[in-house]
Amino acid sequence: MGKWKVTVDRDACIGDGVCESLCPDVFKLDDEGLSTVLKPEIDDSLYDCVKEAVEACPAECITMEKIE
């Protein structure tokens, strides 16, 4: 599959924390209670948990784009 770029739109983030609970290696809530990306580039080993976080995010503020 390859490498993927992960981003969070912090303006849209509501601090639900579902991303951190599903994929703590990639996401963490910061001091403001908003999601931050710990690993902005991931490989296949983290793909499934990031995809699950993207789909579960109630604010739909997480994106994952394939890096060519």
Beta strands, then each sheet from edge to edge (+ up, - down):
strand 1: 3-8
strand 2: 27-29
strand 3: 35-37
strand 4: 41-42
strand 5: 62-67
sheet 1: 4+ 1- 5+
sheet 2: 2+ 3-
end
